[in-house]
Amino acid sequence: MSYVEKHLLAGETVVYKTRLHWIVLIGHAFSAAVFAIGGIWLLVWAASQPDSSNRSNELIGASVLIVIGAILFCMGVIRRNATVMVVTNKRVLIKVGLASRQTLEMLFSKIESIAVDEPAFGRLLGYGTVILRGVGGTPDPFPRIAHPLEFRRQVQQQIDDSQTQPANR
C-alpha cells in the first residue's frame, strides 16, 4: 500500500498523480556510465595482459567500479520514485523522500496560488517547477516535476469543483 493510499481521508479519491520527470536521472546515469565504462575498460585491460600478477586486484577493482555505477543509477531511480505529487478531490498531497520524508498536505481552501516555472528545455521535455503557496504561508517549490501544467490544471479544476459543489446542494 502506497503512502497516498494509506493517508486518504474518508470519501477522498485520487484525481491526478505525477512524480519527478526522468530528467532527474541524467546526472545519475552519467555518473553511473563513467564508473561502468571505467570498470569495463579495466576488465578488458586486465584480460589483455598476458601474465599479470595483479589480475585478481584488477578484476576486483573493475567489479567495484561497475557496482558503484549500478548503485549510483539505482539511487537516481529511487529518488525519482520516492517523490509523489497527488491531487485528490479534497486536497493536494506531496511526498518527497524514502528514508527521511518531507510531506505537504494542503486543503484546496488553504491554497492561495499555484505557479509553474518552466524553463525552455523543460517546455520541450515536459517538466518544470510547481510552486504552491498556502494562505499566509511561504512558497513551497517542487522542481523538475513531470507535466507541471497538467498538475496545475487539475488543482485549479478541483478548487473550482470544491467551490461550486456546496452551491449545488
GROMACS elastic network, one bead per residue, 0.5 to 0.9 nm:
[ bonds ]
;  ai    aj funct       b0    kb
    1     4     6  0.82366   500
    1     5     6  0.62278   500
    1     6     6  0.66252   500
    2     5     6  0.52791   500
    2     6     6  0.63016   500
    2     7     6  0.87944   500
    3     6     6  0.52391   500
    3     7     6  0.63426   500
    3     8     6  0.88902   500
    3    84     6  0.89963   500
    3    95     6  0.80648   500
    4     7     6  0.52465   500
    4     8     6  0.62450   500
    4    14     6  0.85946   500
    4    84     6  0.84274   500
    4    86     6  0.77700   500
    4    93     6  0.76326   500
    4    94     6  0.88956   500
    4    95     6  0.84518   500
    5     8     6  0.56341   500
    5    14     6  0.87569   500
    6     9     6  0.89394   500
    8    11     6  0.81259   500
    8    12     6  0.58753   500
    8    13     6  0.73544   500
    8    14     6  0.84684   500
    8    88     6  0.85817   500
    9    12     6  0.52350   500
    9    13     6  0.83897   500
    9    90     6  0.85564   500
   10    13     6  0.88058   500
   11    89     6  0.87748   500
   11    90     6  0.89884   500
   12    88     6  0.65084   500
   12    89     6  0.60200   500
   12    90     6  0.64261   500
   12    91     6  0.87798   500
   13    87     6  0.87518   500
   13    88     6  0.54041   500
   13    89     6  0.58409   500
   13    90     6  0.80509   500
   14    17     6  0.73057   500
   14    86     6  0.68857   500
   14    87     6  0.61369   500
   14    89     6  0.66412   500
   15    86     6  0.75495   500
   15    87     6  0.55500   500
   15    89     6  0.63040   500
   15   154     6  0.77008   500
   15   158     6  0.86034   500
   16    85     6  0.83276   500
   16    86     6  0.57178   500
   16    87     6  0.50423   500
   16    88     6  0.67813   500
   16   150     6  0.88353   500
   16   151     6  0.72850   500
   16   154     6  0.68530   500
   16   155     6  0.87765   500
   17    84     6  0.71454   500
   17    85     6  0.57617   500
   17    87     6  0.63462   500
   17    88     6  0.86461   500
   17   151     6  0.79682   500
   18    21     6  0.87003   500
   18    83     6  0.86566   500
   18    84     6  0.60778   500
   18    85     6  0.52806   500
   18    86     6  0.64673   500
   18    87     6  0.88991   500
   18   145     6  0.74345   500
   18   146     6  0.63674   500
   18   147     6  0.74276   500
   18   148     6  0.86159   500
   18   151     6  0.75225   500
   19    80     6  0.70037   500
   19    81     6  0.71039   500
   19    82     6  0.83413   500
   19    83     6  0.56627   500
   19    85     6  0.57928   500
   19    86     6  0.85709   500
   19   144     6  0.87715   500
   19   145     6  0.59162   500
   19   146     6  0.59712   500
   19   147     6  0.87399   500
   20    23     6  0.80420   500
   20    24     6  0.70410   500
   20    79     6  0.85400   500
   20    80     6  0.54213   500
   20    81     6  0.75133   500
   20    82     6  0.88317   500
   20    83     6  0.63812   500
   20    84     6  0.74641   500
   20    85     6  0.86021   500
   20   127     6  0.81891   500
   20   143     6  0.79953   500
   20   144     6  0.57805   500
   20   146     6  0.54457   500
   21    24     6  0.62045   500
   21    25     6  0.83227   500
   21    80     6  0.75102   500
   21   125     6  0.88587   500
   21   126     6  0.77933   500
   21   127     6  0.60610   500
   21   128     6  0.85732   500
   21   144     6  0.57987   500
   21   145     6  0.53080   500
   21   147     6  0.79960   500
   22    25     6  0.55978   500
   22    26     6  0.75897   500
   22    77     6  0.88352   500
   22    80     6  0.75325   500
   22   127     6  0.89038   500
   22   144     6  0.86691   500
   22   146     6  0.78623   500
   23    26     6  0.55030   500
   23    27     6  0.83453   500
   23   125     6  0.84700   500
   23   127     6  0.81422   500
   23   144     6  0.74379   500
   24    27     6  0.68488   500
   24    28     6  0.77406   500
   24    76     6  0.71530   500
   24    77     6  0.87089   500
   24    79     6  0.85372   500
   24    80     6  0.70457   500
   24   144     6  0.70780   500
   25    28     6  0.52171   500
   25    29     6  0.58243   500
   25    30     6  0.84625   500
   25    73     6  0.75070   500
   25    76     6  0.54114   500
   25    77     6  0.68040   500
   25    79     6  0.88204   500
   25    80     6  0.76420   500
   26    29     6  0.50887   500
   26    30     6  0.60610   500
   26    31     6  0.85937   500
   26    76     6  0.85728   500
   27    30     6  0.51710   500
   27    31     6  0.61948   500
   27    32     6  0.84905   500
   27    73     6  0.88612   500
   27    76     6  0.82446   500
   28    31     6  0.51973   500
   28    32     6  0.59943   500
   28    33     6  0.84789   500
   28    69     6  0.86767   500
   28    72     6  0.58071   500
   28    73     6  0.51665   500
   28    74     6  0.82668   500
   28    75     6  0.75348   500
   28    76     6  0.55647   500
   28    77     6  0.85891   500
   29    32     6  0.50041   500
   29    33     6  0.59808   500
   29    34     6  0.86207   500
   29    69     6  0.83201   500
   29    72     6  0.75518   500
   29    73     6  0.55060   500
   29    76     6  0.78361   500
   30    33     6  0.50635   500
   30    34     6  0.62871   500
   30    35     6  0.88226   500
   30    73     6  0.85994   500
   31    34     6  0.51894   500
   31    35     6  0.64582   500
   31    36     6  0.86174   500
   31    69     6  0.68284   500
   31    72     6  0.69713   500
   31    73     6  0.78025   500
   32    35     6  0.52864   500
   32    36     6  0.59939   500
   32    37     6  0.84615   500
   32    66     6  0.80596   500
   32    68     6  0.72107   500
   32    70     6  0.61704   500
   32    71     6  0.77437   500
   32    72     6  0.55732   500
   32    73     6  0.56349   500
   33    37     6  0.58197   500
   33    38     6  0.82859   500
   33    66     6  0.88438   500
   33    69     6  0.64486   500
   33    70     6  0.87408   500
   33    73     6  0.86815   500
   34    37     6  0.53027   500
   34    38     6  0.61199   500
   34    39     6  0.86127   500
   34    65     6  0.89969   500
   34    69     6  0.74159   500
   35    38     6  0.50589   500
   35    39     6  0.61318   500
   35    40     6  0.86326   500
   35    64     6  0.89910   500
   35    65     6  0.52450   500
   35    66     6  0.60226   500
   35    67     6  0.84016   500
   35    68     6  0.66957   500
   35    70     6  0.86025   500
   36    40     6  0.60889   500
   36    41     6  0.84523   500
   36    62     6  0.84043   500
   36    63     6  0.89636   500
   36    65     6  0.60592   500
   36    67     6  0.78046   500
   36    68     6  0.78443   500
   36    69     6  0.53412   500
   36    70     6  0.77109   500
   37    40     6  0.50466   500
   37    41     6  0.59480   500
   37    42     6  0.84647   500
   37    65     6  0.84995   500
   37    66     6  0.78404   500
   37    69     6  0.88882   500
   38    41     6  0.50981   500
   38    42     6  0.61574   500
   38    43     6  0.86489   500
   38    62     6  0.73477   500
   38    65     6  0.67480   500
   38    66     6  0.78103   500
   39    42     6  0.50894   500
   39    43     6  0.62120   500
   39    44     6  0.87091   500
   39    59     6  0.87012   500
   39    61     6  0.72507   500
   39    63     6  0.64056   500
   39    64     6  0.74901   500
   39    66     6  0.52685   500
   39    67     6  0.88115   500
   39    69     6  0.88393   500
   40    44     6  0.61948   500
   40    45     6  0.84892   500
   40    62     6  0.65813   500
   40    63     6  0.85354   500
   40    65     6  0.84739   500
   40    66     6  0.74431   500
   41    44     6  0.51678   500
   41    45     6  0.60361   500
   41    46     6  0.85068   500
   41    62     6  0.79562   500
   42    45     6  0.50007   500
   42    46     6  0.59605   500
   42    47     6  0.84765   500
   42    58     6  0.67231   500
   42    59     6  0.75061   500
   42    61     6  0.77128   500
   42    62     6  0.54884   500
   43    46     6  0.51550   500
   43    47     6  0.61437   500
   43    48     6  0.86560   500
   43    58     6  0.71874   500
   43    59     6  0.61635   500
   43    61     6  0.87088   500
   43    62     6  0.57771   500
   43    63     6  0.82515   500
   44    47     6  0.51231   500
   44    48     6  0.62265   500
   44    49     6  0.89310   500
   45    48     6  0.51433   500
   45    49     6  0.65605   500
   45    58     6  0.87369   500
   46    49     6  0.54625   500
   46    50     6  0.86662   500
   46    52     6  0.76708   500
   46    54     6  0.85790   500
   46    55     6  0.60535   500
   46    56     6  0.88781   500
   46    58     6  0.62195   500
   46    59     6  0.70802   500
   47    50     6  0.77176   500
   47    55     6  0.80932   500
   47    59     6  0.89720   500
   49    52     6  0.59805   500
   49    55     6  0.83805   500
   51    54     6  0.88661   500
   51    55     6  0.81067   500
   52    55     6  0.53483   500
   52    56     6  0.88044   500
   53    56     6  0.78542   500
   53    57     6  0.87565   500
   54    57     6  0.52335   500
   54    58     6  0.61508   500
   54    59     6  0.86649   500
   55    59     6  0.60915   500
   55    60     6  0.85180   500
   56    59     6  0.50827   500
   56    60     6  0.61063   500
   56    61     6  0.85100   500
   57    60     6  0.50574   500
   57    61     6  0.60284   500
   57    62     6  0.85166   500
   58    61     6  0.50029   500
   58    62     6  0.60652   500
   58    63     6  0.85297   500
   59    62     6  0.50494   500
   59    63     6  0.60986   500
   59    64     6  0.85396   500
   60    63     6  0.50744   500
   60    64     6  0.61125   500
   60    65     6  0.86762   500
   61    64     6  0.50745   500
   61    65     6  0.62689   500
   61    66     6  0.87290   500
   62    65     6  0.51874   500
   62    66     6  0.63109   500
   62    67     6  0.86545   500
   63    66     6  0.51675   500
   63    67     6  0.61032   500
   63    68     6  0.85568   500
   64    67     6  0.51203   500
   64    68     6  0.60969   500
   64    69     6  0.86038   500
   65    68     6  0.51249   500
   65    69     6  0.62524   500
   65    70     6  0.87434   500
   66    69     6  0.50666   500
   66    70     6  0.63020   500
   66    71     6  0.86940   500
   67    70     6  0.50316   500
   67    71     6  0.61402   500
   67    72     6  0.86057   500
   68    71     6  0.50622   500
   68    72     6  0.61514   500
   68    73     6  0.86934   500
   69    72     6  0.51807   500
   69    73     6  0.63491   500
   69    74     6  0.86621   500
   70    73     6  0.52390   500
   70    74     6  0.61428   500
   70    75     6  0.86303   500
   71    74     6  0.50320   500
   71    75     6  0.61232   500
   71    76     6  0.87921   500
   72    75     6  0.51523   500
   72    76     6  0.66270   500
   72    77     6  0.89744   500
   73    76     6  0.52415   500
   73    77     6  0.64795   500
   73    78     6  0.87605   500
   74    77     6  0.50266   500
   74    78     6  0.60624   500
   74    79     6  0.84633   500
   75    78     6  0.51142   500
   75    79     6  0.60618   500
   75    80     6  0.85938   500
   76    79     6  0.50430   500
   76    80     6  0.61676   500
   76    81     6  0.86148   500
   77    80     6  0.51162   500
   77    81     6  0.61359   500
   77    82     6  0.84648   500
   78    81     6  0.51282   500
   78    82     6  0.58602   500
   78    83     6  0.88046   500
   78    97     6  0.88208   500
   78    98     6  0.80284   500
   79    82     6  0.51750   500
   79    83     6  0.67596   500
   79    96     6  0.84102   500
   79    97     6  0.68406   500
   79    98     6  0.77485   500
   80    83     6  0.58122   500
   80    84     6  0.85575   500
   80    97     6  0.89686   500
   81    84     6  0.72915   500
   81    97     6  0.87785   500
   81    98     6  0.88947   500
   82    95     6  0.75265   500
   82    96     6  0.60336   500
   82    97     6  0.51345   500
   82    98     6  0.54859   500
   82   101     6  0.89557   500
   83    94     6  0.75156   500
   83    95     6  0.55379   500
   83    97     6  0.60396   500
   83    98     6  0.81757   500
   84    93     6  0.80289   500
   84    94     6  0.57784   500
   84    95     6  0.52769   500
   84    96     6  0.65987   500
   85    92     6  0.75037   500
   85    93     6  0.59344   500
   85    95     6  0.64966   500
   85    96     6  0.85416   500
   85   145     6  0.85140   500
   85   151     6  0.84700   500
   86    91     6  0.84408   500
   86    92     6  0.58177   500
   86    93     6  0.51452   500
   86    94     6  0.62398   500
   86    95     6  0.86744   500
   86   151     6  0.84200   500
   87    90     6  0.79078   500
   87    91     6  0.61934   500
   87    93     6  0.64780   500
   87    94     6  0.87481   500
   87   151     6  0.76636   500
   87   154     6  0.69520   500
   87   155     6  0.63443   500
   87   158     6  0.80887   500
   88    91     6  0.54156   500
   88    92     6  0.62420   500
   88    93     6  0.78331   500
   88   155     6  0.85174   500
   88   158     6  0.78508   500
   89    92     6  0.86256   500
   89   108     6  0.89856   500
   89   158     6  0.61276   500
   89   159     6  0.86650   500
   89   161     6  0.85370   500
   89   162     6  0.78633   500
   90   106     6  0.88852   500
   90   107     6  0.62559   500
   90   108     6  0.65088   500
   90   158     6  0.75604   500
   90   159     6  0.84402   500
   90   162     6  0.75588   500
   91   105     6  0.68780   500
   91   106     6  0.55181   500
   91   108     6  0.52596   500
   91   109     6  0.85092   500
   91   155     6  0.83522   500
   91   158     6  0.83529   500
   91   159     6  0.87245   500
   92   104     6  0.77345   500
   92   105     6  0.56304   500
   92   106     6  0.52595   500
   92   107     6  0.64399   500
   92   108     6  0.72134   500
   92   155     6  0.75151   500
   93   103     6  0.72557   500
   93   104     6  0.57340   500
   93   106     6  0.66545   500
   93   107     6  0.88614   500
   94   102     6  0.81113   500
   94   103     6  0.54768   500
   94   104     6  0.50265   500
   94   105     6  0.63984   500
   94   106     6  0.88491   500
   95    98     6  0.88729   500
   95   101     6  0.68866   500
   95   102     6  0.58379   500
   95   104     6  0.65848   500
   95   105     6  0.86376   500
   96   100     6  0.84202   500
   96   101     6  0.57200   500
   96   102     6  0.51419   500
   96   103     6  0.62688   500
   96   104     6  0.88013   500
   97   100     6  0.56657   500
   97   102     6  0.63534   500
   97   103     6  0.86540   500
   98   101     6  0.57506   500
   98   102     6  0.89330   500
  104   140     6  0.87961   500
  106   109     6  0.82220   500
  106   110     6  0.64029   500
  106   111     6  0.68317   500
  106   134     6  0.75147   500
  107   110     6  0.53813   500
  107   111     6  0.68194   500
  108   111     6  0.53268   500
  108   112     6  0.86643   500
  108   155     6  0.79445   500
  108   156     6  0.89082   500
  108   158     6  0.76680   500
  108   159     6  0.56215   500
  108   162     6  0.77107   500
  109   112     6  0.80798   500
  109   135     6  0.86228   500
  109   159     6  0.75049   500
  109   162     6  0.84503   500
  109   163     6  0.85777   500
  110   133     6  0.87180   500
  110   134     6  0.55264   500
  110   135     6  0.54140   500
  110   136     6  0.89814   500
  111   114     6  0.74693   500
  111   132     6  0.72572   500
  111   133     6  0.61175   500
  111   135     6  0.58710   500
  111   159     6  0.87243   500
  112   132     6  0.79398   500
  112   133     6  0.55957   500
  112   134     6  0.50343   500
  112   136     6  0.79615   500
  112   137     6  0.86714   500
  113   131     6  0.81604   500
  113   132     6  0.61712   500
  113   133     6  0.52768   500
  113   134     6  0.69900   500
  113   135     6  0.83129   500
  114   130     6  0.70486   500
  114   131     6  0.56298   500
  114   133     6  0.62392   500
  114   134     6  0.88032   500
  114   152     6  0.66611   500
  114   155     6  0.82627   500
  114   156     6  0.84118   500
  115   129     6  0.81322   500
  115   130     6  0.58212   500
  115   132     6  0.65403   500
  115   133     6  0.83231   500
  115   141     6  0.89918   500
  115   152     6  0.75062   500
  116   128     6  0.66815   500
  116   129     6  0.56041   500
  116   131     6  0.61548   500
  116   132     6  0.88913   500
  116   148     6  0.64950   500
  116   149     6  0.68005   500
  116   152     6  0.74504   500
  117   122     6  0.89536   500
  117   128     6  0.56144   500
  117   129     6  0.50157   500
  117   130     6  0.65475   500
  117   131     6  0.78408   500
  117   143     6  0.87223   500
  117   148     6  0.84566   500
  118   121     6  0.78981   500
  118   122     6  0.54141   500
  118   123     6  0.58393   500
  118   126     6  0.84649   500
  118   127     6  0.67303   500
  118   129     6  0.63769   500
  118   130     6  0.87743   500
  118   144     6  0.89036   500
  118   148     6  0.81833   500
  118   149     6  0.89853   500
  119   123     6  0.62383   500
  119   124     6  0.88064   500
  119   127     6  0.83522   500
  119   128     6  0.67850   500
  119   129     6  0.88222   500
  120   123     6  0.51785   500
  120   124     6  0.65806   500
  120   125     6  0.88947   500
  121   124     6  0.51755   500
  121   125     6  0.62989   500
  121   126     6  0.83234   500
  121   127     6  0.83495   500
  122   125     6  0.51236   500
  122   126     6  0.54184   500
  122   128     6  0.56513   500
  122   144     6  0.81192   500
  123   126     6  0.52273   500
  123   127     6  0.64658   500
  123   128     6  0.74932   500
  124   127     6  0.81805   500
  125   146     6  0.88278   500
  126   145     6  0.84290   500
  126   146     6  0.60077   500
  126   147     6  0.54020   500
  126   148     6  0.75600   500
  126   149     6  0.87830   500
  127   143     6  0.83777   500
  127   144     6  0.54035   500
  127   145     6  0.52960   500
  127   147     6  0.55556   500
  127   148     6  0.61521   500
  127   149     6  0.87139   500
  128   142     6  0.84702   500
  128   143     6  0.60997   500
  128   145     6  0.54561   500
  128   146     6  0.69094   500
  128   147     6  0.74347   500
  128   148     6  0.57832   500
  128   149     6  0.83796   500
  129   141     6  0.64342   500
  129   142     6  0.53928   500
  129   144     6  0.55110   500
  129   145     6  0.60391   500
  129   146     6  0.89412   500
  129   148     6  0.68906   500
  130   140     6  0.81586   500
  130   141     6  0.57217   500
  130   142     6  0.52201   500
  130   143     6  0.64397   500
  130   144     6  0.82428   500
  130   145     6  0.70334   500
  130   148     6  0.61778   500
  130   149     6  0.85043   500
  130   151     6  0.83304   500
  130   152     6  0.77912   500
  131   139     6  0.61334   500
  131   140     6  0.54049   500
  131   142     6  0.62280   500
  131   143     6  0.83903   500
  132   138     6  0.85654   500
  132   139     6  0.56428   500
  132   140     6  0.51910   500
  132   141     6  0.64804   500
  132   142     6  0.82839   500
  133   136     6  0.80308   500
  133   137     6  0.61679   500
  133   138     6  0.60035   500
  133   140     6  0.62326   500
  133   141     6  0.87194   500
  134   138     6  0.69355   500
  134   139     6  0.72080   500
  134   140     6  0.85271   500
  135   138     6  0.85184   500
  137   140     6  0.88471   500
  142   145     6  0.68167   500
  144   148     6  0.85163   500
  145   148     6  0.58979   500
  146   149     6  0.88856   500
  146   150     6  0.89242   500
  146   151     6  0.85835   500
  147   150     6  0.54749   500
  147   151     6  0.64035   500
  147   152     6  0.89053   500
  148   152     6  0.62066   500
  148   153     6  0.85766   500
  149   152     6  0.50623   500
  149   153     6  0.60787   500
  149   154     6  0.85910   500
  150   154     6  0.60990   500
  150   155     6  0.85850   500
  151   154     6  0.52050   500
  151   155     6  0.62976   500
  151   156     6  0.86799   500
  152   155     6  0.51096   500
  152   156     6  0.61144   500
  152   157     6  0.85021   500
  153   156     6  0.51059   500
  153   157     6  0.60136   500
  153   158     6  0.85784   500
  154   157     6  0.50233   500
  154   158     6  0.61416   500
  154   159     6  0.85489   500
  155   158     6  0.51915   500
  155   159     6  0.61214   500
  155   160     6  0.85776   500
  156   159     6  0.50453   500
  156   160     6  0.61209   500
  156   161     6  0.85385   500
  157   160     6  0.50918   500
  157   161     6  0.60844   500
  157   162     6  0.85716   500
  158   162     6  0.59752   500
  158   163     6  0.85099   500
  159   162     6  0.51365   500
  159   163     6  0.62374   500
  159   164     6  0.87328   500
  160   163     6  0.52183   500
  160   164     6  0.62625   500
  160   165     6  0.84841   500
  161   164     6  0.52602   500
  161   165     6  0.58076   500
  162   165     6  0.52724   500
  162   166     6  0.73206   500
  163   166     6  0.66259   500
  163   167     6  0.76585   500
  164   167     6  0.54078   500
  164   168     6  0.66417   500
  165   168     6  0.53000   500
  165   169     6  0.68503   500
  166   169     6  0.53973   500
